[in-house]
């Protein structure tokens, strides 16, 4: 099966939608290869041993690695990406190389003079000021060249807010004291709160290695292999090209980490085949994809979660659960696959490939045997991540080494197994593939690395100004304390913020701005959820922007391949993506799906129930399961889906989950539990005056962990609650820095006229029925719908057998 023809004819590449770098010359190719080797050097243990032997300083610490990492990316972005296509090429190159030299110098200035900078911390001299401003301008110029205006405009808005946020043009709720030029530039460039912050650190230590692994995998021919394998396995089924597109896109997401790249690489082949199988379309420019973009982009959204799990762990920090996030990503993908399978069974997806086209499909066994060696590096990666529990960066490093071994040896070994003589040309082909993979890994990293650098400005603005607080106040005011409305507002805002951003920058922006909003506003209204669930919620909606009009770059890429209308394509794709939007709400209201504090059996039940609930919801929204739904069947399916997602809703109406006790009784509660001699988690509610408006009383719910102690008050103090009993009230004192509740209680004014009190203790009722009982009636209703539709389907099949074939 030829997979290159459609791609060549379409003339579409991911670079057309994500920047479009110039073709690299020998110097640029050498720099890219050297950058990849540098990242492998930093990740390995070899520099430590070599430093001991030679006595030379060959080890780079995290901050030095970030500075050199940014120097590579700024230099390559400014020299390889054109600014404006109408500018004379020679002038554009001269300007680009000039800016690249300045940007590299600004980054290496921090590396060379790091000791002097540390000695004058917070007191920049004129050279510090010059290189800080020059570095930030070069980073923004690189963003404009590599990624276009959207992300640059967002960054400029935040910088303007930092510099001029004290002016009267801003509303009172948004206004802050402002920052001087010295303070702002030092914050953003000279320390680890801005450009060289967490996002850049993750990019330098982990993201690069994962993308390098993907580039090496692609250079070995894995992309073409995955597409062929998907079509060999699924191409003969109803909607087979659509199903194959989903699987190929998911496999592509393992090494690309970009939904746009997924659409371009898999869509150039799968979209034309889907058109041949009878997908409905009005004209060549209207609605060509209809059912396609949702498959490609929706699956890519979840595939990118697997590619970004290491970044999520770094941003979530100590709040990350003990389980492995790649396992959760795999479970989410396993849940998503049946949904797409169900959608692909719709009658309007056509009858599948013709008999002649079916003969052209390769046999699954014949295709699979050609790429077994691609599995070895993937197994190495999974082994180190899931079994030995090495860090993600070190796991990716060993996977890259395994992939490099495969690249160099696959041509000679293939010749050997085929009984052909092994020549020097075979070895040269392997080394050429390796060098191409090293070059492509660095080139693929340029736009993502630049995006993480500019995203550091956004994160730095939030840490400097507390911008998330007024966003939270706005959401709280509009939602009027309603949790569902609050989550819907955050979902829409995440969708808007994610427009035009690459996947990694998308996650950084929405997580830094919107995740604190859910945590803060939710805690004030009784919603306490793990931070990892909040991050997955905002990222899910942020990534939907890839095919949401009017920006939807993935929709534009797919429409360019199909010659369809991009806006109609985006609308259709969004309509299919949004049908699975109930899943992120489940992250919030039912954290069992994320395997947080659940055993193996409970986790298995959560996965099965979630899959059934998603299938019911998808069947209800598309009004089709085994056959077209009747109205009452759709309503039953919605009820089943809701029950599967929120079994607690019905149980709470019967037996309340908590016994609400006055806060002053917390000591009695702990003493009744054995004098607080064992650790115990307590859900409590604090009430007190707002720090910004002492006349306004605010509430905050949280969970405190009381350590083992014989003294209940001492145990509470160790948990961060310093309290005294006054007039039947539990008055709380201001927590000390570094104590467990110091950050959570920052919103209270502890020195106002009204004290901060521990208002309520919510004691969990342990003897109420298990919520799993709610699954039973839901399963019976679902079985009833399936039985009725199966009977109706048999009746229609007896009357019109041709219409029901290939189901």
C-alpha positions in Angstrom: 0.0 0.0 0.0 1.5 3.3 -1.1 1.3 5.9 1.6 3.4 8.7 0.0 1.2 9.5 -2.9 -1.6 11.5 -1.3 0.9 13.3 0.9 2.9 14.4 -2.1 -0.1 15.4 -4.0 -1.6 17.4 -1.2 1.6 19.3 -0.6 0.7 19.9 3.0 3.1 19.7 5.9 2.9 20.5 9.6 5.3 23.4 9.1 2.7 25.1 6.9 0.6 25.5 10.0 3.2 25.7 12.7 5.6 28.2 11.4 7.3 26.9 8.3 11.1 26.9 8.8 13.5 27.3 5.9 15.3 24.3 4.7 18.3 23.9 6.9 21.7 24.3 5.4 24.8 22.3 6.5 25.6 24.7 9.3 22.1 24.7 10.7 21.9 20.9 10.4 25.2 20.6 12.3 23.9 22.9 15.0 20.7 20.8 15.3 22.7 17.6 15.6 25.0 19.2 18.1 21.9 20.4 20.1 20.5 16.9 20.2 23.9 15.4 21.3 24.1 18.1 24.0 20.7 17.2 25.4 21.8 13.5 25.5 25.0 14.5 27.2 23.2 16.4 29.9 20.7 13.6 30.5 23.4 10.9 30.8 25.7 9.8 33.7 28.8 9.8 31.5 29.8 13.5 32.2 30.1 12.7 36.0 32.4 9.8 35.4 34.5 11.8 32.8 34.7 14.8 35.1 36.2 12.5 37.8 38.8 11.1 35.4 39.8 14.3 33.7 39.2 16.9 36.5 37.4 19.1 34.0 34.0 20.7 34.6 31.9 18.7 32.2 28.7 18.6 34.2 26.0 21.2 33.7 23.5 22.0 36.5 19.8 22.6 35.8 20.1 26.3 35.4 23.1 26.1 33.1 21.4 23.5 30.9 18.3 25.8 30.6 20.5 28.7 29.5 22.3 26.7 26.8 19.1 25.1 25.8 17.4 28.5 25.2 20.5 29.7 23.4 20.2 26.8 20.9 16.5 27.4 20.3 16.6 31.2 20.0 19.5 31.0 17.6 17.8 28.4 15.4 14.4 30.0 15.5 15.7 33.4 14.4 18.0 32.1 11.7 15.7 29.4 10.2 12.3 30.9 10.3 11.4 33.8 8.0 9.8 36.9 9.5 7.5 38.3 6.9 7.5 36.6 3.5 7.3 39.9 1.6 10.7 41.0 3.0 13.6 40.5 0.7 15.2 37.1 1.5 18.7 38.5 1.9 17.6 41.3 4.2 15.5 38.8 6.2 18.5 36.5 6.6 20.8 39.3 7.7 18.2 40.5 10.3 17.6 36.9 11.4 21.2 36.1 11.9 21.8 39.4 13.7 19.0 38.8 16.1 20.1 35.2 16.6 23.6 36.4 17.6 22.1 38.9 20.1 19.7 36.2 21.5 22.4 33.6 21.9 24.7 36.2 23.6 21.8 37.2 26.0 21.4 33.6 27.1 25.1 32.8 27.4 25.7 36.0 29.4 23.8 34.3 32.2 26.0 31.3 31.9 29.3 33.1 31.8 28.7 35.7 34.5 26.5 33.6 36.8 28.6 34.2 39.9 28.7 37.9 39.5 24.9 38.0 38.9 24.3 35.9 42.0 26.4 38.3 44.1 24.3 41.3 43.0 20.9 39.5 43.3 18.0 42.0 42.7 20.4 44.9 41.9 20.9 44.7 38.1 23.6 46.8 36.5 23.4 48.3 33.0 24.7 45.2 31.4 22.2 43.0 33.1 19.4 45.4 32.0 20.7 45.5 28.4 20.9 41.7 28.0 17.7 41.1 29.8 15.7 43.4 27.5 17.6 42.2 24.5 17.0 38.5 25.4 13.2 39.0 26.0 12.9 40.9 22.7 14.8 38.2 20.8 12.6 35.5 22.4 9.4 37.4 21.3 10.9 37.9 17.8 11.5 34.1 17.7 8.0 33.4 18.8 6.7 35.6 16.0 8.8 33.9 13.4 8.2 30.4 14.6 4.6 30.5 15.8 3.0 33.7 14.5 1.1 36.4 16.3 -1.3 34.7 18.7 1.1 33.6 21.4 3.1 36.8 21.0 0.0 39.0 21.5 -0.8 37.0 24.7 2.7 37.5 26.0 2.6 41.2 25.2 -0.7 41.6 27.1 0.9 40.1 30.2 4.0 42.2 30.0 1.9 45.4 29.6 -0.1 44.3 32.6 3.1 43.9 34.6 4.5 47.3 33.7 1.3 49.4 33.7 -1.1 47.4 35.9 -1.1 50.2 38.4 -2.7 52.7 36.1 -6.3 53.8 36.4 -7.2 52.4 33.0 -7.5 49.0 34.7 -10.5 48.2 36.8 -10.0 48.2 40.6 -10.2 44.4 40.7 -7.3 44.0 38.2 -5.1 46.8 39.4 -1.9 46.0 41.3 1.0 48.1 42.5 3.0 47.7 39.2 6.7 46.9 38.7 9.7 49.0 37.7 11.8 48.1 34.6 14.6 46.8 36.8 12.3 44.6 38.8 10.4 43.2 35.8 13.5 42.4 33.7 15.2 40.8 36.7 12.1 38.8 37.4 11.6 37.6 33.9 15.2 37.0 32.7 17.8 37.0 35.5 16.1 34.5 37.8 14.0 31.3 37.6 10.6 32.9 37.9 10.1 33.8 34.3 11.7 32.6 31.0 14.1 30.3 32.8 11.4 28.9 35.0 9.7 25.5 35.4 8.4 25.3 31.8 11.8 25.8 30.3 13.3 23.4 32.8 10.9 20.7 31.8 11.5 21.5 28.1 15.3 21.2 28.6 15.3 18.1 30.7 12.4 16.0 29.4 10.3 17.3 26.5 13.3 17.5 24.2 14.3 13.9 24.8 10.8 12.6 24.2 10.5 14.5 20.9 14.0 13.3 20.0 12.8 9.8 20.6 9.9 10.4 18.3 12.0 11.9 15.6 14.4 8.9 15.7 11.4 6.6 15.6 10.0 8.5 12.6 13.4 8.5 10.9 13.5 4.8 11.2 10.2 4.6 9.2 7.8 4.0 12.1 5.2 6.6 10.8 4.7 4.8 7.6 4.6 1.4 9.4 1.9 2.6 11.9 -0.3 3.8 9.1 0.0 0.6 7.1 -0.6 -1.5 10.3 -3.7 0.5 11.1 -5.2 0.0 7.6 -4.3 -3.7 7.5 -6.1 -4.3 10.8 -9.2 -2.1 10.3 -9.5 -1.0 6.7 -11.9 -3.8 5.8 -14.5 -2.8 8.4 -17.4 -0.3 8.1 -15.9 3.1 8.4 -12.6 1.3 8.3 -10.6 4.3 7.1 -12.0 6.4 9.9 -11.2 3.7 12.4 -7.7 3.3 11.0 -7.2 7.1 11.1 -8.0 7.0 14.8 -5.5 4.3 15.6 -2.8 5.7 13.3 -3.3 9.2 14.8 -3.0 7.7 18.3 0.2 5.9 17.4 1.5 9.0 15.7 0.8 11.0 18.8 3.3 8.8 20.7 6.2 10.4 18.8 4.8 13.7 17.4 3.0 15.2 20.4 1.1 17.5 18.1 -2.5 17.2 16.9 -1.6 19.3 13.8 1.2 16.9 12.9 -1.1 14.0 13.4 -3.7 15.4 11.0 -1.0 16.2 8.4 0.9 12.9 8.6 -2.0 10.5 8.9 -4.7 12.6 7.2 -2.9 13.0 3.9 -3.5 9.3 3.4 -6.6 8.5 5.4 -8.8 11.5 4.4 -8.9 10.7 0.7 -9.7 7.1 1.5 -12.5 8.2 3.8 -14.0 10.3 1.0 -14.0 7.2 -1.2 -16.0 5.2 1.2 -19.1 7.4 1.0 -18.7 10.1 3.6 -21.4 12.6 2.9 -20.4 16.0 1.5 -22.4 18.7 -0.1 -19.7 20.2 -2.5 -16.0 19.9 -2.7 -15.7 23.1 -0.6 -18.4 22.4 2.0 -18.3 19.9 4.8 -15.9 17.5 3.2 -14.8 15.9 6.4 -18.2 15.8 8.2 -17.2 13.0 10.5 -13.4 13.0 10.2 -11.7 15.8 12.0 -13.3 14.9 15.3 -11.7 11.4 15.0 -8.3 12.8 14.2 -8.1 15.7 16.6 -10.1 14.1 19.4 -7.8 11.1 19.6 -4.8 13.4 19.3 -6.0 15.4 22.3 -5.8 12.3 24.5 -2.6 11.1 22.8 -1.0 14.4 23.7 -1.8 13.8 27.4 0.7 10.8 27.2 3.3 13.0 25.5 2.9 15.7 28.2 2.6 13.7 31.4 6.1 14.6 32.5 5.3 18.3 32.2 2.1 17.8 34.2 4.1 16.1 37.0 6.5 19.0 37.1 3.8 21.6 37.4 1.6 19.7 39.8 4.7 18.9 42.0 3.9 17.3 45.3 0.2 17.1 44.5 0.9 14.4 41.8 -0.6 11.1 42.8 1.6 8.1 43.5 0.5 6.2 40.4 2.1 6.6 37.0 0.4 9.1 34.8 1.3 7.2 31.6 -0.9 4.4 32.9 -3.8 6.8 33.3 -3.2 8.2 29.8 -3.3 4.6 28.4 -6.6 4.0 30.3 -8.0 7.2 28.8 -7.1 6.1 25.4 -8.6 2.7 26.0 -11.8 4.5 27.0 -11.8 6.7 23.9 -11.3 3.9 21.4 -14.8 2.3 21.9 -16.3 5.8 21.5 -14.8 6.3 18.1 -15.7 2.7 17.2 -19.3 3.4 18.0 -19.3 6.6 16.0 -17.8 4.8 13.0 -20.7 2.3 13.0 -23.1 5.0 11.8 -24.8 4.1 8.6 -23.9 7.5 7.0 -20.2 6.6 7.1 -20.5 4.5 4.0 -20.1 0.8 3.3 -16.4 0.6 3.5 -13.8 0.0 0.8 -14.7 -1.5 -2.5 -13.8 -5.1 -3.4 -10.9 -3.9 -5.6 -9.6 -1.6 -2.8 -10.0 -4.4 -0.3 -7.6 -6.5 -2.4 -5.0 -3.8 -2.2 -5.0 -3.9 1.6 -1.9 -5.7 2.9 -2.3 -8.7 5.3 -1.9 -7.7 8.9 0.7 -10.4 9.6 2.8 -9.3 6.6 2.8 -5.7 7.8 3.3 -6.4 11.4 6.4 -8.5 10.8 8.2 -5.6 9.1 8.2 -3.4 12.2 8.7 -5.6 15.2 12.0 -3.9 15.9 10.2 -0.6 16.5 8.6 -2.2 19.5 11.9 -2.6 21.3 12.7 1.1 22.1 9.0 1.6 23.1 9.2 -1.3 25.5 12.5 0.1 26.9 10.7 3.4 27.5 7.7 1.8 29.1 9.8 -0.5 31.2 11.8 2.4 32.7 8.8 4.6 33.3 6.3 2.0 34.6 8.4 -0.7 36.2 11.8 0.6 37.3 10.2 4.1 38.0 13.1 6.1 36.6 12.5 9.8 36.0 10.8 10.6 32.7 13.9 12.3 31.4 16.2 9.4 32.2 13.7 6.9 30.8 13.5 8.9 27.5 17.3 9.0 27.4 17.6 5.2 27.5 14.8 4.9 25.0 16.7 7.2 22.7 19.9 5.1 23.0 17.9 2.0 22.1 16.3 3.8 19.2 19.8 5.0 18.0 21.0 1.3 18.1 18.0 0.3 16.0 18.6 3.0 13.5 22.2 2.1 12.9 21.7 -1.6 12.7 18.3 -2.1 11.1 19.5 -1.9 7.5 22.4 -4.4 8.0 20.2 -6.8 10.0 17.5 -6.7 7.4 20.0 -7.5 4.7 21.4 -10.3 6.8 17.9 -11.8 7.5 17.1 -11.6 3.8 20.2 -13.6 2.9 21.8 -10.5 1.2 25.5 -9.6 1.7 25.9 -6.8 4.3 27.8 -3.9 2.6 29.1 -0.6 3.8 26.2 1.1 2.1 23.8 -0.5 4.6 25.8 0.9 7.5 26.0 4.3 5.8 22.2 4.3 5.4 21.9 3.6 9.1 24.2 6.4 10.1 22.4 8.8 7.7 19.1 7.9 9.3 20.6 8.5 12.7 21.9 11.9 11.8 18.6 12.8 10.1 16.7 11.8 13.3 19.1 13.9 15.5 18.6 16.9 13.2 14.8 16.5 13.0 14.5 16.0 16.7 16.1 19.5 17.3 14.1 21.1 14.4 10.9 19.7 15.8 11.8 21.1 19.2 12.4 24.7 18.1 8.8 25.9 18.0 7.9 23.9 21.2 11.0 25.2 23.0 10.2 28.8 22.0 6.6 28.4 23.2 7.7 27.1 26.6 10.1 30.1 26.9 7.3 32.6 26.2 5.0 30.7 28.4 7.5 31.3 31.2 6.6 35.0 30.9 3.0 34.2 31.5 3.8 32.1 34.5 6.1 34.8 35.8 3.4 37.3 35.5 1.0 35.2 37.5 3.6 34.7 40.3 4.5 38.4 40.3 1.0 40.0 40.1 -1.4 37.2 41.3 -3.3 37.6 38.1 -5.2 34.4 38.7 -6.9 36.0 41.7 -8.9 38.5 39.8 -9.7 35.9 37.1 -11.1 33.8 39.9 -13.1 36.7 41.3 -14.6 37.3 37.9 -15.5 33.6 37.5 -16.9 33.5 41.0 -19.1 36.6 40.4 -20.4 35.4 37.1 -21.1 31.8 38.3 -22.7 33.1 41.6 -21.2 30.1 43.4 -22.7 27.5 41.1 -20.0 24.9 40.6 -21.3 23.6 37.2 -21.5 27.2 35.8 -18.0 27.9 37.2 -16.6 24.8 35.4 -18.3 25.7 32.2 -16.9 29.2 32.3 -13.4 27.8 32.9 -13.9 25.4 30.1 -14.8 28.2 27.7 -11.9 30.4 28.8 -9.5 27.5 28.4 -10.8 26.9 24.9 -10.2 30.6 24.1 -6.8 30.7 25.6 -5.7 27.6 23.7 -6.5 29.0 20.3 -3.5 29.2 18.0 -1.1 27.7 20.6 1.0 24.5 20.1 0.2 21.6 22.4 2.9 22.2 25.1 2.4 26.0 25.3 -1.3 25.4 25.3 -1.0 23.3 28.4 1.3 25.7 30.2 -0.9 28.7 29.6 -4.2 27.1 30.6 -2.8 25.3 33.6 -1.0 28.4 34.9 -4.0 30.7 34.5 -7.2 28.5 34.8 -6.1 25.7 37.1 -5.7 28.0 40.2 -9.1 29.5 39.4 -10.8 26.1 39.8 -8.9 25.3 43.0 -9.6 28.7 44.6 -13.2 29.2 43.6 -14.0 25.5 44.1 -12.5 25.5 47.6 -14.7 28.5 48.5 -17.8 26.6 47.4 -17.1 23.2 48.9 -15.4 21.6 45.9 -12.1 19.9 46.8 -10.4 18.0 44.0 -6.9 16.7 43.4 -4.7 19.2 41.5 -3.9 16.7 38.8 -7.7 16.4 38.0 -7.9 20.2 37.6 -4.9 20.2 35.3 -6.4 17.5 33.1 -9.7 19.4 33.0 -8.3 22.7 31.7 -5.9 20.9 29.3 -8.7 18.9 27.7 -10.6 22.0 26.8 -7.5 23.9 25.9 -6.5 21.3 23.3 -10.0 21.4 21.7 -9.0 24.8 20.3 -6.9 22.9 17.7 -10.1 22.4 15.6 -12.3 25.1 17.0 -13.1 27.9 14.6 -12.0 30.5 13.8 -8.4 29.7 14.7 -8.5 25.8 14.7 -5.1 25.1 13.0 -5.8 21.3 12.9 -9.1 21.9 11.1 -7.3 24.2 8.6 -4.7 21.5 8.0 -7.4 18.8 7.4 -9.4 21.1 5.2 -6.3 21.8 3.1 -5.8 18.1 2.5 -9.5 17.4 1.7 -10.0 20.7 -0.3 -12.9 21.4 2.0 -14.1 24.5 3.8 -11.9 25.0 7.0 -14.7 26.7 9.0 -17.2 24.0 8.3 -14.6 21.4 8.9 -13.8 23.0 12.3 -17.4 23.3 13.3 -18.0 19.6 12.4 -14.9 18.5 14.2 -15.8 20.5 17.3 -19.3 19.1 17.3 -17.8 15.6 17.6 -15.1 16.6 20.1 -17.6 18.2 22.4 -19.5 15.0 22.7 -16.8 13.6 24.8 -16.5 16.8 26.9 -18.3 15.1 29.7 -15.1 13.2 30.4 -13.1 16.1 31.9 -16.1 16.9 34.2 -15.7 13.4 35.4 -12.1 14.1 36.3 -13.6 16.7 38.8 -16.6 14.9 40.2 -15.4 11.3 40.1 -11.6 11.1 40.5 -11.7 7.3 40.6 -11.1 7.3 36.8 -7.7 8.9 37.6 -6.9 6.0 40.0 -6.5 8.4 42.9 -6.6 6.5 46.2 -8.2 3.4 44.7 -7.2 -0.2 44.7 -6.9 -2.5 41.7 -10.6 -3.8 41.8 -12.0 -0.3 42.4 -9.8 1.1 39.6 -11.0 -1.7 37.2 -14.6 -1.0 38.1 -14.0 2.8 37.5 -12.6 2.1 34.0 -15.4 -0.2 33.0 -18.1 2.0 34.4 -16.6 5.1 32.8 -16.4 3.4 29.4 -20.0 2.3 29.6 -21.0 5.8 30.6 -19.1 7.4 27.8 -20.6 5.0 25.3 -24.1 5.8 26.6 -23.4 9.5 26.4 -22.0 9.3 22.9 -24.9 7.2 21.7 -27.4 9.7 23.2 -25.7 12.7 21.6 -25.5 11.2 18.2 -28.9 9.5 18.5 -27.5 6.1 17.4 -26.3 3.0 19.1 -27.2 -0.2 17.3 -29.8 1.7 15.3 -31.2 5.2 15.4 -32.6 6.0 18.8 -36.1 6.9 19.6 -36.6 10.0 21.8 -37.3 8.1 25.0 -34.2 5.9 24.4 -32.0 9.0 24.1 -33.4 10.3 27.4 -32.7 7.0 29.1 -29.2 6.9 27.7 -28.5 10.4 29.1 -29.8 9.2 32.5 -27.6 6.1 32.4 -24.5 8.2 31.5 -25.2 10.7 34.3 -25.6 7.8 36.8 -22.4 6.1 35.7 -20.5 9.4 36.0 -22.1 10.7 39.3 -23.5 7.8 41.3 -23.1 9.9 44.4 -25.7 12.3 43.2 -28.6 9.8 43.8 -27.0 8.4 47.0 -26.6 11.9 48.5 -30.3 12.5 48.0 -30.9 9.5 50.2 -28.1 9.6 52.7 -25.9 12.7 53.2 -22.2 12.0 52.7 -21.1 14.1 55.7 -22.3 14.9 59.2 -21.8 18.7 59.5 -20.5 19.5 63.0 -19.6 23.0 64.4 -15.9 23.8 64.2 -15.6 24.1 67.9 -16.2 20.4 68.2 -13.1 19.4 66.3 -11.2 18.6 69.5 -14.0 16.4 70.7 -14.1 14.6 67.3 -10.3 13.9 67.4 -10.4 12.8 71.1 -13.3 10.5 70.3 -11.1 8.9 67.7 -8.5 7.8 70.2 -7.1 11.1 71.2 -5.8 11.7 67.7 -3.3 8.9 68.2 -3.6 7.9 64.5 -3.4 10.0 61.4 -6.7 11.3 60.2 -7.9 13.4 57.3 -10.6 15.9 58.1 -12.6 18.0 55.8 -13.1 21.5 57.3 -14.5 24.9 56.3 -12.9 28.2 57.3 -14.7 31.5 57.3 -13.1 34.9 57.6 -12.7 38.4 56.2 -11.2 38.7 52.7 -7.6 39.9 52.6 -8.4 42.5 49.9 -11.8 43.6 51.4 -12.1 43.1 55.1 -15.8 43.8 55.0 -16.4 40.8 52.8 -16.6 37.3 54.5 -15.3 34.4 52.4 -15.2 30.7 52.9 -12.6 28.0 52.0 -13.0 24.3 52.2 -9.9 22.1 52.6 -8.7 18.8 54.0 -6.3 18.8 56.9 -4.2 15.8 57.9 -3.8 15.5 61.7 -0.7 13.5 62.5 -0.5 11.0 65.3 -0.4 12.7 68.7 -1.9 12.5 72.2 -2.8 16.2 72.2 -5.5 17.2 69.8 -4.6 20.9 69.7 -1.0 20.0 69.2 -1.9 17.7 66.3 -4.0 20.5 64.8 -1.1 22.9 65.1 1.1 20.3 63.3 -1.5 20.2 60.6 -1.3 24.0 60.2 -4.4 25.0 62.2 -3.3 27.2 65.2 -6.6 27.7 67.0 -8.2 28.7 70.3 -11.7 28.2 71.6 -13.4 31.6 72.3 -17.1 31.9 73.1 -18.0 28.6 71.4 -16.0 29.5 68.3 -12.7 28.0 67.0 -10.7 31.1 66.2 -7.8 30.4 63.9 -4.5 32.3 63.9 -2.3 33.1 60.9 -0.3 30.1 59.9 3.5 30.4 59.8 5.4 30.3 56.4 6.2 26.7 55.5 3.3 25.2 57.4 0.8 23.0 55.6 -2.0 25.6 55.3 0.1 28.7 54.7 -0.7 29.0 51.0 -4.3 27.9 51.2 -5.2 30.5 53.9 -3.4 33.5 52.2 -6.8 34.9 51.1 -7.9 35.7 54.7 -7.2 38.9 56.7 -6.2 37.6 60.1 -5.9 41.1 61.6 -9.3 42.4 60.8 -12.0 43.1 63.3 -13.8 39.8 62.6 -11.6 36.8 63.3 -11.0 33.8 61.0 -12.8 30.8 62.4 -12.9 27.1 61.7 -16.6 27.2 61.0 -17.5 23.6 60.2 -16.1 20.1 60.4 -17.5 17.6 57.9 -17.3 14.1 59.3 -17.7 11.4 56.7 -20.6 9.0 57.4 -19.1 5.6 57.1 -22.2 3.4 57.4 -24.1 4.6 54.3 -24.6 2.3 51.4 -21.9 1.9 48.8 -22.4 4.2 45.8 -21.8 1.2 43.4 -25.4 0.2 44.0 -26.5 3.0 41.8 -24.8 1.3 38.8 -27.2 -1.6 39.0 -30.5 0.2 37.8 -28.4 2.1 35.3 -27.0 -1.1 33.8 -30.6 -2.6 33.7 -31.9 0.4 31.8 -29.0 0.3 29.4 -29.6 -3.4 28.8 -33.3 -2.7 28.1 -32.3 -0.2 25.4 -29.8 -2.6 23.9 -32.4 -5.4 23.8 -35.1 -3.2 22.2 -32.6 -1.8 19.6 -31.3 -5.3 18.8 -34.8 -6.6 18.1 -35.6 -3.5 16.0 -32.4 -4.0 14.1 -33.2 -7.6 13.2 -36.6 -6.6 11.9 -35.0 -3.9 9.6 -32.3 -6.4 8.6 -34.9 -8.9 7.5 -36.6 -6.3 5.4 -33.5 -4.5 4.0 -30.5 -6.9 4.4 -28.2 -4.8 2.1 -28.4 -1.8 4.4 -27.4 -3.7 7.5 -24.3 -5.6 6.1 -20.8 -5.0 7.4 -21.9 -3.9 10.8 
